[in-house]
Amino acid sequence: MRQVTAFKWVPPFAQGSVRDIRVRWALEEAGLGYDDRLIDLDERDSAAHRARQPFGQVPAYRDGEVEMFESGAIVLWIAQDSEALMPDNAAGRALVLTWLFAAMNTIEPVVAELAGIDIFHADEPWAPLRRPAVEAQLRKRLGELQAALGPRRWFTGDRFSAADILMVHVLRDLRHTDILADYPALADYVARAEARPAFRRALADQLKPFKAAEAADPALTAA
């Protein structure tokens, strides 16, 4: 059975963003069942977890054939045998690979830098000095990304793919801001992806243990 390692609970700002959702979503789109292996935050540095994920993060993944970490690599592994996530022709596969890496290497770094300032470093004296330049760079990238999307439904055309899982997850990390509203084609793109049944199932599965933990200990919601 496929197994995805994820956290039992994370603070509210991170819920829906933890990267195991990428893997859950890919498995749901591919119609593949899986179990989740839930760990506490304080297990990140345990020898057992570090053996699965040397950086103490999630997800880790195993399916009886392979053991992996890094969400992008895992999504790509799942996609290579799924017509729902990867075309069977060379040109289509190349396009999926291109946009999958664009999400991680071109868009995600600027999104992550802004989120880091806003969420983790907002009280630092340097944050208001650095933020305008980061937002300007992000807006430049979003403008370019929207132009590249054009009238298409998905980044590889009319067909949803693994590339969209990565791109949508990256763009969702802007939801603590209203920036995406200034790029209506991208906002519609994200909303279209979030409406997919596979995404809704993946999100619900990630959130379920978080809500259970908060029900057992209401103080967690103030964390």
Backbone as JSON, one array per atom type, in Angstrom:
{
  "sequence": "MRQVTAFKWVPPFAQGSVRDIRVRWALEEAGLGYDDRLIDLDERDSAAHRARQPFGQVPAYRDGEVEMFESGAIVLWIAQDSEALMPDNAAGRALVLTWLFAAMNTIEPVVAELAGIDIFHADEPWAPLRRPAVEAQLRKRLGELQAALGPRRWFTGDRFSAADILMVHVLRDLRHTDILADYPALADYVARAEARPAFRRALADQLKPFKAAEAADPALTAA",
  "N": [[0.84, -1.2, 0.0], [0.47, 2.23, -0.75], [2.06, 4.86, 1.02], [1.95, 7.92, 2.71], [3.81, 10.19, 4.47], [2.91, 12.52, 6.91], [2.08, 15.45, 8.87], [0.59, 15.36, 12.15], [-0.52, 17.64, 13.15], [-0.45, 21.12, 12.38], [0.24, 24.66, 12.77], [-2.52, 27.0, 12.31], [-2.0, 28.84, 10.12], [-0.5, 27.34, 8.36], [-2.05, 25.26, 7.55], [-3.43, 23.42, 4.94], [-1.39, 24.16, 3.32], [0.84, 22.58, 3.75], [3.2, 20.41, 2.28], [2.58, 17.75, 1.78], [0.08, 17.73, 0.71], [0.3, 18.04, -1.99], [1.14, 15.52, -2.87], [-0.93, 13.89, -1.96], [-3.0, 14.95, -3.54], [-2.1, 14.34, -6.14], [-2.21, 11.52, -6.03], [-4.95, 11.18, -5.65], [-5.98, 12.24, -8.06], [-4.9, 10.4, -9.78], [-6.29, 8.19, -9.09], [-5.41, 6.42, -7.12], [-5.11, 4.55, -4.19], [-4.14, 5.23, -0.79], [-2.41, 5.25, 2.38], [-2.01, 7.41, 5.21], [0.79, 8.27, 7.14], [1.1, 9.55, 10.17], [2.89, 12.02, 11.93], [4.1, 13.65, 14.9], [5.02, 17.11, 15.36], [7.32, 17.26, 16.89], [8.62, 14.95, 16.23], [10.12, 15.37, 14.04], [12.89, 15.47, 14.14], [13.64, 12.95, 14.83], [15.48, 9.87, 14.66], [14.27, 7.88, 13.16], [12.47, 9.25, 11.49], [14.23, 10.97, 10.14], [15.61, 9.12, 8.67], [13.84, 8.57, 6.69], [13.28, 11.09, 5.65], [15.66, 13.22, 5.17], [15.86, 15.91, 5.85], [14.04, 16.42, 7.76], [11.46, 17.11, 7.07], [8.1, 17.0, 5.64], [6.42, 15.77, 2.72], [7.18, 12.24, 3.14], [7.45, 9.26, 1.2], [6.32, 6.02, 0.28], [5.85, 3.08, -1.69], [6.02, 0.36, -1.87], [7.6, -0.25, -3.96], [9.37, 1.89, -4.22], [11.06, 4.28, -2.07], [10.75, 7.59, -1.17], [11.48, 11.15, -0.92], [10.76, 14.7, -1.05], [8.41, 16.62, -2.47], [7.86, 17.43, -5.15], [9.33, 15.58, -6.68], [8.06, 13.24, -5.91], [5.43, 13.64, -6.85], [6.0, 13.7, -9.58], [6.91, 11.07, -9.92], [4.57, 9.62, -9.41], [3.01, 10.62, -11.47], [4.18, 9.69, -13.82], [3.19, 7.23, -14.54], [0.54, 7.66, -14.93], [-2.16, 8.44, -16.87], [-3.91, 10.42, -16.29], [-2.41, 12.45, -15.29], [-0.15, 12.83, -16.82], [0.65, 13.21, -20.2], [0.83, 10.76, -22.89], [2.52, 11.21, -24.97], [5.62, 12.43, -26.34], [5.96, 15.22, -26.71], [3.9, 16.3, -25.18], [4.55, 15.32, -22.62], [6.99, 16.58, -22.22], [6.16, 19.24, -22.05], [4.65, 19.19, -19.7], [6.68, 18.58, -17.84], [8.25, 20.88, -18.13], [6.56, 22.99, -17.17], [6.06, 22.05, -14.63], [8.56, 22.25, -13.39], [8.92, 24.97, -13.72], [7.04, 25.97, -11.94], [8.19, 25.23, -9.48], [10.81, 26.29, -9.57], [10.83, 28.89, -10.66], [8.51, 30.36, -9.94], [7.79, 29.6, -7.27], [10.02, 30.38, -5.5], [9.83, 33.24, -5.24], [7.25, 33.59, -4.29], [7.47, 32.18, -1.88], [9.36, 33.73, -0.54], [7.99, 36.14, -0.08], [5.85, 35.18, 1.5], [7.33, 34.25, 3.66], [8.33, 36.64, 4.74], [5.92, 37.92, 5.47], [4.66, 36.11, 7.22], [6.52, 34.91, 8.97], [8.46, 36.82, 9.61], [7.42, 39.32, 10.01], [7.62, 41.16, 12.1], [10.23, 41.9, 12.19], [12.77, 44.41, 11.98], [13.81, 44.84, 9.45], [11.92, 43.92, 7.68], [9.73, 45.63, 6.58], [11.31, 47.13, 4.9], [12.38, 45.39, 3.05], [10.17, 44.11, 1.93], [8.66, 45.59, -0.17], [10.3, 45.38, -2.49], [10.37, 42.62, -2.86], [7.66, 42.07, -3.28], [7.3, 43.5, -5.65], [8.93, 42.06, -7.43], [7.6, 39.62, -7.33], [5.1, 40.35, -8.42], [5.88, 40.98, -11.0], [6.63, 38.43, -11.92], [4.15, 37.13, -11.7], [2.64, 38.53, -13.56], [3.97, 37.79, -15.9], [3.47, 35.06, -15.78], [0.67, 34.94, -15.98], [0.37, 35.95, -18.57], [1.59, 33.9, -19.98], [-0.13, 31.78, -19.45], [-2.43, 32.63, -20.78], [-5.38, 32.13, -22.75], [-5.81, 29.54, -22.0], [-7.06, 26.68, -20.17], [-5.48, 25.15, -18.49], [-1.97, 24.74, -17.73], [-0.79, 23.12, -19.6], [-2.51, 23.16, -21.69], [-5.78, 22.2, -22.59], [-5.95, 20.18, -20.84], [-5.73, 18.97, -17.61], [-2.84, 18.51, -15.54], [0.07, 17.05, -13.91], [1.73, 19.24, -13.63], [0.01, 21.33, -13.04], [-0.81, 20.73, -10.47], [1.46, 21.34, -8.93], [1.81, 24.07, -9.62], [-0.59, 25.3, -8.82], [-0.6, 24.75, -6.08], [1.61, 26.29, -5.28], [0.71, 28.89, -5.91], [-1.46, 29.07, -4.2], [-0.28, 29.68, -1.82], [-0.29, 32.35, -1.61], [-2.61, 33.14, -0.45], [-2.9, 34.47, 1.92], [-2.8, 37.05, 1.26], [-4.16, 39.65, -0.91], [-3.18, 39.69, -3.41], [-3.37, 38.0, -5.68], [-5.82, 38.58, -6.73], [-5.44, 40.67, -8.44], [-4.69, 39.52, -10.73], [-6.62, 38.21, -12.67], [-6.98, 36.01, -14.42], [-5.23, 34.12, -13.39], [-6.27, 33.87, -10.81], [-8.78, 32.76, -11.42], [-7.89, 30.4, -12.54], [-6.72, 29.09, -10.32], [-9.0, 28.82, -8.71], [-10.52, 27.14, -10.34], [-9.0, 24.82, -10.24], [-9.13, 24.24, -7.5], [-11.74, 23.52, -7.31], [-11.87, 20.97, -8.23], [-12.81, 17.61, -7.66], [-10.82, 15.81, -6.75], [-8.89, 17.47, -5.61], [-10.4, 18.57, -3.5], [-10.86, 16.31, -1.95], [-8.22, 15.65, -1.24], [-7.47, 17.91, 0.24], [-9.32, 17.79, 2.34], [-8.49, 15.4, 3.53], [-5.95, 16.09, 4.42], [-6.57, 18.08, 6.29], [-8.16, 16.77, 8.15], [-6.83, 15.31, 10.39], [-5.74, 17.56, 11.66], [-7.95, 19.02, 12.52], [-9.04, 17.18, 14.26], [-7.05, 17.08, 16.23], [-7.23, 19.7, 17.2], [-9.78, 19.69, 18.22], [-9.43, 17.99, 20.33], [-7.63, 19.42, 21.82], [-8.26, 22.48, 22.37], [-6.62, 24.69, 22.77], [-4.7, 24.65, 20.82], [-5.59, 26.05, 18.61], [-4.92, 28.63, 19.07], [-2.31, 28.74, 18.61]],
  "CA": [[0.0, 0.0, 0.0], [1.19, 3.5, -0.76], [2.03, 5.54, 2.31], [2.42, 9.3, 2.7], [4.09, 10.7, 5.81], [2.42, 13.88, 7.07], [2.01, 15.88, 10.26], [-0.69, 15.25, 12.85], [-1.06, 18.99, 13.33], [0.4, 22.29, 12.14], [-0.5, 25.88, 13.09], [-3.55, 27.34, 11.31], [-1.51, 29.5, 8.91], [0.12, 26.35, 7.47], [-3.01, 24.23, 7.17], [-3.74, 23.54, 3.52], [-0.17, 24.49, 2.59], [1.9, 21.59, 3.94], [3.4, 19.88, 0.93], [1.99, 16.43, 1.53], [-1.16, 17.86, -0.06], [0.65, 17.82, -3.41], [1.18, 14.08, -3.12], [-2.31, 13.42, -1.79], [-3.77, 15.39, -4.71], [-1.68, 13.52, -7.29], [-2.75, 10.17, -5.87], [-6.4, 11.25, -5.88], [-6.21, 12.42, -9.5], [-4.52, 9.16, -10.46], [-7.16, 7.11, -8.65], [-4.6, 5.47, -6.37], [-5.34, 4.59, -2.76], [-2.96, 5.38, 0.05], [-2.55, 5.51, 3.8], [-1.08, 8.42, 5.69], [1.53, 7.98, 8.38], [1.1, 10.86, 10.8], [3.9, 12.22, 12.96], [4.06, 14.92, 15.63], [6.07, 18.05, 14.96], [8.57, 16.98, 17.6], [9.25, 13.77, 15.64], [10.87, 15.73, 12.83], [14.32, 15.22, 14.32], [13.88, 11.58, 15.26], [16.29, 9.09, 13.73], [13.39, 7.12, 12.26], [11.96, 10.13, 10.44], [15.34, 11.44, 9.33], [15.96, 8.06, 7.73], [12.9, 8.68, 5.56], [13.34, 12.45, 5.12], [16.86, 13.68, 5.86], [15.75, 17.3, 6.27], [13.04, 16.51, 8.81], [10.24, 17.69, 6.55], [7.15, 16.09, 5.03], [6.12, 14.36, 2.9], [7.97, 11.11, 2.67], [6.54, 8.42, 0.43], [6.73, 4.68, -0.1], [4.75, 2.39, -2.37], [6.37, -1.03, -2.06], [8.66, -0.31, -4.98], [10.34, 2.95, -3.96], [10.9, 5.18, -0.95], [11.15, 8.89, -1.7], [11.07, 12.4, -0.3], [10.62, 15.84, -1.96], [7.06, 16.51, -3.03], [7.87, 17.51, -6.61], [9.81, 14.31, -7.21], [7.03, 12.22, -5.68], [4.35, 13.89, -7.81], [6.48, 13.27, -10.89], [6.93, 9.61, -9.9], [3.19, 9.16, -9.54], [2.47, 11.05, -12.76], [4.77, 9.04, -14.99], [2.37, 6.07, -14.9], [-0.87, 8.05, -14.86], [-2.63, 9.25, -17.99], [-4.63, 11.57, -15.75], [-1.46, 13.48, -14.88], [0.95, 12.97, -17.77], [0.33, 12.69, -21.53], [1.65, 9.62, -23.31], [3.37, 11.58, -26.1], [6.84, 13.11, -25.9], [5.78, 16.67, -26.65], [3.05, 16.6, -24.02], [5.32, 15.05, -21.4], [7.99, 17.64, -22.09], [5.48, 20.44, -21.6], [4.33, 19.0, -18.28], [7.94, 18.72, -17.09], [8.66, 22.28, -18.18], [5.76, 23.82, -16.28], [6.24, 21.57, -13.27], [9.78, 22.86, -12.86], [8.7, 26.42, -13.64], [6.34, 26.23, -10.68], [9.08, 25.08, -8.33], [12.07, 27.01, -9.68], [10.67, 30.28, -11.06], [7.42, 31.02, -9.21], [7.78, 29.33, -5.84], [10.95, 31.14, -4.67], [9.37, 34.59, -4.91], [6.07, 33.42, -3.42], [7.94, 31.76, -0.56], [10.04, 34.84, 0.13], [6.96, 37.06, 0.42], [5.16, 34.52, 2.61], [8.23, 34.23, 4.79], [8.33, 37.97, 5.35], [4.61, 38.23, 6.05], [4.22, 35.17, 8.25], [7.55, 34.57, 9.95], [9.39, 37.91, 9.93], [6.72, 40.6, 9.9], [8.02, 42.08, 13.17], [11.64, 42.24, 12.08], [12.92, 45.79, 11.5], [14.15, 44.88, 8.02], [10.82, 43.4, 6.86], [9.07, 46.65, 5.73], [12.26, 47.64, 3.92], [12.59, 44.37, 2.04], [8.94, 43.61, 1.33], [8.25, 46.18, -1.45], [11.07, 44.83, -3.61], [9.94, 41.24, -3.06], [6.33, 42.1, -3.91], [7.45, 43.95, -7.03], [9.44, 40.93, -8.2], [6.51, 38.65, -7.42], [4.11, 40.84, -9.37], [6.47, 40.81, -12.34], [6.51, 37.02, -12.28], [2.73, 36.79, -11.88], [2.24, 39.09, -14.85], [4.52, 36.91, -16.94], [2.79, 33.77, -15.69], [-0.67, 35.11, -16.54], [0.51, 36.07, -20.02], [1.91, 32.58, -20.5], [-1.34, 30.96, -19.4], [-3.31, 33.08, -21.85], [-6.77, 31.68, -22.65], [-5.86, 28.11, -21.71], [-7.6, 26.29, -18.87], [-4.38, 24.6, -17.71], [-0.71, 25.17, -18.32], [-0.44, 22.29, -20.75], [-3.61, 23.22, -22.64], [-7.11, 21.94, -22.04], [-5.86, 18.96, -20.03], [-5.08, 19.08, -16.31], [-1.67, 17.65, -15.45], [0.88, 17.16, -12.7], [2.26, 20.6, -13.54], [-0.99, 22.19, -12.4], [-0.78, 20.46, -9.03], [2.55, 22.13, -8.35], [1.6, 25.51, -9.82], [-1.71, 25.75, -7.98], [-0.17, 24.74, -4.68], [2.47, 27.46, -5.07], [-0.11, 30.11, -5.93], [-2.31, 29.09, -3.01], [0.47, 30.24, -0.7], [-0.55, 33.8, -1.58], [-3.96, 33.4, -0.01], [-2.9, 35.39, 3.06], [-2.81, 38.39, 0.66], [-5.14, 39.81, -1.98], [-2.41, 39.97, -4.62], [-3.8, 37.23, -6.84], [-7.01, 39.21, -7.3], [-5.01, 41.57, -9.5], [-4.36, 38.68, -11.89], [-7.88, 37.45, -12.67], [-6.87, 34.72, -15.09], [-4.59, 33.2, -12.44], [-7.24, 33.62, -9.73], [-9.75, 31.81, -11.97], [-7.17, 29.13, -12.7], [-6.62, 28.45, -9.0], [-10.36, 28.44, -8.29], [-10.91, 26.0, -11.16], [-8.3, 23.65, -9.7], [-9.64, 23.96, -6.16], [-13.08, 22.93, -7.45], [-11.75, 19.58, -8.67], [-13.09, 16.68, -6.55], [-9.6, 15.22, -6.21], [-8.29, 18.45, -4.69], [-11.22, 18.7, -2.29], [-10.59, 15.13, -1.12], [-6.86, 15.76, -0.7], [-7.48, 18.94, 1.27], [-10.05, 17.27, 3.49], [-7.67, 14.39, 4.19], [-4.88, 16.76, 5.17], [-7.13, 18.85, 7.4], [-8.88, 15.93, 9.12], [-6.13, 15.14, 11.68], [-5.55, 18.86, 12.3], [-9.19, 19.37, 13.21], [-9.17, 16.25, 15.38], [-6.12, 17.53, 17.26], [-7.75, 20.93, 17.79], [-10.95, 19.34, 19.02], [-8.93, 17.38, 21.57], [-6.9, 20.43, 22.58], [-8.64, 23.78, 21.78], [-5.53, 25.68, 22.87], [-3.9, 24.62, 19.61], [-6.07, 27.04, 17.64], [-4.3, 29.91, 19.38], [-0.86, 28.61, 18.36]],
  "C": [[0.88, 1.25, 0.0], [1.01, 4.22, 0.57], [2.65, 6.93, 2.17], [2.62, 9.74, 4.14], [3.69, 12.17, 5.88], [2.37, 14.21, 8.56], [0.63, 15.66, 10.84], [-1.35, 16.6, 13.03], [0.0, 20.01, 12.96], [-0.4, 23.52, 12.51], [-1.46, 26.27, 11.97], [-3.02, 27.97, 10.03], [-0.95, 28.51, 7.89], [-0.87, 25.3, 6.97], [-3.49, 24.46, 5.74], [-2.53, 23.84, 2.67], [0.91, 23.42, 2.72], [1.99, 20.72, 2.69], [2.94, 18.44, 0.73], [0.71, 16.54, 0.73], [-0.88, 17.69, -1.55], [0.59, 16.34, -3.75], [-0.22, 13.48, -2.98], [-3.14, 13.74, -3.04], [-3.4, 14.55, -5.93], [-2.25, 12.11, -7.21], [-4.26, 10.15, -6.12], [-6.7, 11.39, -7.37], [-5.91, 11.13, -10.26], [-5.4, 7.98, -10.07], [-6.44, 6.04, -7.86], [-4.86, 5.63, -4.87], [-4.03, 4.73, -1.99], [-3.37, 5.48, 1.51], [-1.64, 6.67, 4.16], [-0.47, 7.97, 7.01], [1.76, 9.33, 9.05], [2.14, 10.92, 11.92], [3.66, 13.55, 13.65], [5.19, 15.82, 15.14], [7.4, 17.74, 15.64], [9.25, 15.7, 17.14], [10.12, 14.09, 14.44], [12.35, 15.39, 12.93], [14.63, 13.8, 14.79], [14.7, 10.84, 14.21], [15.42, 8.36, 12.72], [12.87, 8.02, 11.14], [13.08, 10.64, 9.55], [15.82, 10.38, 8.35], [15.06, 8.09, 6.51], [13.02, 10.02, 4.86], [14.51, 13.14, 5.82], [16.82, 15.13, 6.33], [14.66, 17.51, 7.31], [11.72, 17.1, 8.37], [9.23, 16.6, 6.19], [6.83, 16.65, 3.63], [7.33, 13.47, 2.67], [6.96, 10.15, 2.05], [7.16, 7.05, 0.22], [5.56, 3.98, -0.75], [5.03, 0.91, -2.58], [7.44, -1.24, -3.1], [9.76, 0.69, -4.67], [10.04, 3.6, -2.61], [11.5, 6.52, -1.38], [10.84, 10.0, -0.71], [11.15, 13.47, -1.39], [9.32, 15.71, -2.76], [7.03, 16.57, -4.55], [8.31, 16.2, -7.24], [8.75, 13.22, -7.05], [5.87, 12.4, -6.66], [4.76, 13.42, -9.2], [6.52, 11.75, -10.99], [5.52, 9.05, -10.11], [2.67, 9.44, -10.95], [2.97, 10.22, -13.92], [3.98, 7.8, -15.44], [0.88, 6.38, -14.9], [-1.24, 8.92, -16.04], [-3.4, 10.47, -17.52], [-3.7, 12.73, -15.44], [-0.35, 13.75, -15.89], [0.54, 12.42, -19.13], [1.26, 11.55, -21.92], [2.52, 9.93, -24.52], [4.51, 12.46, -25.62], [6.64, 14.61, -25.75], [4.94, 17.06, -25.43], [3.78, 16.39, -22.71], [6.36, 16.14, -21.17], [7.37, 18.93, -21.58], [5.11, 20.35, -20.12], [5.59, 19.19, -17.43], [8.37, 20.18, -17.02], [7.88, 23.12, -17.17], [5.82, 23.34, -14.83], [7.48, 22.21, -12.63], [9.68, 24.38, -12.82], [8.0, 26.79, -12.34], [7.31, 26.22, -9.51], [10.28, 26.02, -8.38], [11.93, 28.49, -10.0], [9.62, 31.01, -10.22], [7.54, 30.81, -7.71], [8.79, 30.15, -5.04], [10.46, 32.54, -4.3], [8.11, 34.55, -4.05], [6.53, 33.09, -2.01], [8.63, 32.9, 0.17], [9.02, 35.83, 0.69], [6.23, 36.44, 1.61], [6.04, 34.47, 3.84], [8.3, 35.56, 5.51], [7.04, 38.21, 6.11], [4.28, 37.37, 7.27], [5.26, 34.98, 9.35], [8.38, 35.77, 10.42], [8.73, 39.29, 9.92], [7.17, 41.62, 10.94], [9.49, 42.45, 13.12], [11.79, 43.66, 11.51], [13.23, 45.89, 10.01], [12.97, 44.53, 7.12], [10.14, 44.48, 6.01], [10.0, 47.26, 4.7], [12.42, 46.66, 2.75], [11.32, 44.03, 1.27], [8.57, 44.27, 0.0], [9.01, 45.62, -2.65], [10.65, 43.4, -3.91], [8.58, 41.21, -3.73], [6.43, 42.54, -5.37], [7.96, 42.82, -7.93], [8.36, 39.87, -8.38], [5.48, 39.09, -8.46], [4.63, 40.74, -10.81], [6.3, 39.37, -12.8], [5.06, 36.63, -12.52], [2.2, 37.35, -13.2], [2.73, 38.23, -16.0], [3.79, 35.57, -16.96], [1.39, 33.87, -16.28], [-0.62, 35.23, -18.06], [0.79, 34.71, -20.65], [0.69, 31.65, -20.49], [-2.3, 31.33, -20.52], [-4.73, 32.59, -21.67], [-6.91, 30.21, -22.25], [-6.46, 27.85, -20.33], [-6.48, 25.85, -17.93], [-3.07, 24.93, -18.41], [-0.23, 24.29, -19.45], [-1.59, 22.23, -21.76], [-4.95, 23.02, -21.98], [-7.1, 20.75, -21.08], [-5.09, 19.25, -18.74], [-3.92, 18.11, -16.24], [-0.97, 17.83, -14.11], [1.44, 18.56, -12.53], [1.29, 21.53, -12.83], [-1.06, 21.94, -10.9], [0.27, 21.32, -8.36], [2.27, 23.62, -8.46], [0.49, 26.03, -8.92], [-1.3, 25.77, -6.52], [0.71, 25.95, -4.38], [1.63, 28.73, -5.0], [-1.03, 30.2, -4.72], [-1.59, 29.67, -1.79], [0.44, 31.76, -0.68], [-1.9, 34.12, -0.97], [-4.03, 34.22, 1.28], [-2.87, 36.84, 2.59], [-3.96, 38.47, -0.33], [-4.45, 40.03, -3.33], [-2.97, 39.26, -5.83], [-5.05, 37.81, -7.48], [-6.66, 40.17, -8.43], [-4.62, 40.83, -10.77], [-5.53, 37.72, -12.09], [-7.79, 36.11, -13.38], [-6.21, 33.69, -14.18], [-5.52, 32.87, -11.28], [-8.29, 32.61, -10.2], [-9.14, 30.42, -12.13], [-7.09, 28.38, -11.38], [-8.0, 27.98, -8.54], [-10.84, 27.22, -9.06], [-10.27, 24.72, -10.62], [-8.85, 23.25, -8.34], [-11.03, 23.34, -6.2], [-13.03, 21.46, -7.87], [-12.02, 18.64, -7.48], [-11.83, 16.1, -5.94], [-8.9, 16.19, -5.27], [-9.08, 18.53, -3.41], [-11.01, 17.5, -1.37], [-9.21, 15.22, -0.47], [-6.81, 16.78, 0.43], [-8.18, 18.44, 2.52], [-9.23, 16.24, 4.25], [-6.52, 15.01, 4.96], [-5.43, 17.44, 6.42], [-7.74, 17.98, 8.5], [-8.1, 15.73, 10.42], [-5.88, 16.46, 12.4], [-6.79, 19.22, 13.12], [-9.42, 18.44, 14.41], [-8.26, 16.67, 16.53], [-6.64, 18.77, 17.96], [-8.99, 20.67, 18.63], [-10.53, 18.75, 20.37], [-8.22, 18.4, 22.46], [-7.17, 21.8, 21.96], [-7.54, 24.84, 21.86], [-4.67, 25.71, 21.61], [-4.34, 25.69, 18.61], [-5.47, 28.41, 17.88], [-2.81, 29.9, 19.08], [-0.44, 29.45, 17.16]]
}
